[in-house]
Amino acid sequence: MRFLLLLFFFSFPVFSKDLIAVYRLGHVMGETLPEPGINEILNPEKIRPLNFMHLLSCLNYCVSKDDVKAVVLYAEGMRLGLAQKQELLRRIHEIKKAGKKVYLYTHGLDEASLPLAQSTEISLFPEGGVSFRGLAMQQLYFKGMLDKLGLEADIVHIGDYKSAGEPFYLTAPSEEAAKQQRELGEGLFVEVTKSCATSERKDAAAYRALIDEGLFSSQQALDHKLVDTLEYHNEFIKRLKKTYAKADFKLNYGMPKSFEPPKINNMMDAISFFQKLSAPKKKSNNDILALVNLDGTIDTRMGEALRRYIMRASQNDKVKAMVLRINSPGGSALASEMICQATEEFKKTGKTFVVSMSNVAASGGYYSAVFGEPIYAESATITGSIGVLGGKLVMSKMFDKIGISTHEFKIGKYSDINSSTSFFNEDQRAKITESMNRVYDVFKGRIIQGREGKLKGDLEAMAGGRVYTGLQAKELGLVDKIGGLREAINDAKEQAGLKRYSLETFPKQLSFEEMLMESFRPQEKEDEFVSYDPITVKSMNSAWLTELMLNLKIHQPQLTQEIHKFFQYLTLLQGENTLVLDPRWAQ
């Protein structure tokens, strides 16, 4: 009888439940994420946010899984850059090519969300609207504020187009900076209209013609075929349930279950969890493809962390290839050279090294990329900005205003070169300029070394702080191919001849179990070749400033971003004299 029951059970296939995968793009928080605390991850009400790489992985999963019948996106609060959206668009088209629909529900669309939304089936809130007004780029200038505070910026820059310091000593852009901003803005808006046109609703010229109309009511948006349906959210869900009667909705489908906190309802659940936690982990014998993330402004702490990992990878026989994913406007010249030198050492071992650029890989971000073979960028990536700047804030007028006097004693002609109470004198400025020119020459030398035979023209004519879109950079030979992260990984895999491999990311986003175990793991000893004393970074943290910024962020997010960048720049200047930083450190 038991045999007959088992035979009956195994004679029929077990059907998996159909799924509608749901992703809230407002929960995607950049390329990488800091690790949440234990209290945060244990909170059942809190949804763990995705990073951009998780989102790409989940959408790849949707393409290949037959049980996924459709994908639903919510665009509210989306903070993805244009280059990231171009990469995401390719995934959307792949899902559609697999015979699955992609829906997007929104209360309103604007220039940021429209290029992505146009390739989906869009349901708009009936009282919502669409804004497509073109492109505006705004730069804040702080000189007037600094004057009122009694602060003066003494900035030296190498390259006429290296304008990152201008907001501190000018009240408007220089002629070169204004020209650069105009050319970059025009190039980026071409990419916006091209991204919109991938939907085949309209061509790029038709989208460009819409910008002078600017604002569209929900009905006007429907008439212009910018959206497909006007409906309330409950009507949208009801329609999907009717269309996919046998499907369940699954938020963040494709994320590993290990990222979810354990479900502990009783003592047996707890015992089972800790038994699993303490069980020996099976080590993989697969070769490794390392995916290293350079995300954010480059300071010496980041530079040292990446250098250490890359040097370890160069010594690890199982690591056969590395992809460096860059989303950075640059920062410290020293830290950028640390990363660049580590990638050179990695390549010297004969291993494959490929670079993938995200929204921005400029100045120090480009410096870190030069040894990639090949370098991938999206057509809307902001890159280039090959130049150097540095300087200091002079506080003598502020000290006068608040009644502080100073007396200085010095030994050495240049001992007070970093004094906060005086400008550089003629000799000091010449010495600073000489030092910065050396850094500039090293930067250009690295590019010539890494891009040998690939540059299409004189490097100096491309440098001087000039900024390019990824498409323009490809024409100049600064990058090799237009593509995203997956294209870079596939290229690295093919070059290294990898069949079965494990993808190892750095910094690694830990699962719940790994976060617990990491706190008990002893620090590993490292070869002198890899490690030396860690570098500390100065910061300008303040409780009242943090509170002010949190409140301001609610009401004025764009202004908050600009102020944050202002303090970030001051922090970099406080720690170092020489920076390789893109003028759009707002990125």
Buried (B, 14 or more C-beta within 10 A) or exposed (E): EEEEEEEEEEEEEEEEEBBBBBBBBBBBBBBBBEBBEEEEBEEEEEEBBBBBBBBBBBBBBBBEBEBBBBBBBBBEEBBBBBBBBBBBBBBBBBBBEEEBBBBBBBBBBBBBBBBBBBBBBBBBBBEBBBBBEBBEEEBBBBBEEBEEBBBBBBBBBBBBBBBBBBBBBBEEBEEBBEEBBEBBBEBBBBBBBBBBBBBEBBEBEBBBEBBEEEEBEBEBBBEBEBBBBBBEEEEBBEBBEEEBEEBEBBEBBBBEEEBBBBEBEEEEEEEEBEEEEEEEEEEEEBBBBBBBBBBBBBBBBBBBBBBBBBBBBBBBEBBBBBBBBBBBBBBBBBBBBBBBBBBBBBBEEEBBBBBBBBBBBBBBBBBBBBBBBBBBBBBBBBBBBBBBBBBBBBBBBBBEEEEEEEEEEEEEEEEBBEBBBBBBEEEBBEBBBEBBEEBBEBBBEBBEEBBEEBBEEEBEEBBBBBBBBBBBBBEBBBBBBBBBBBBBBEBBBEBBEBEEBBBBBBBBBBBBBBBBBEEEEEEEEEEEEBBEEEBEBEEEEEEEEEEEBEEBBEEEEEEBEBBBBBBBBBBBBBBBBBBBBBBBBBB
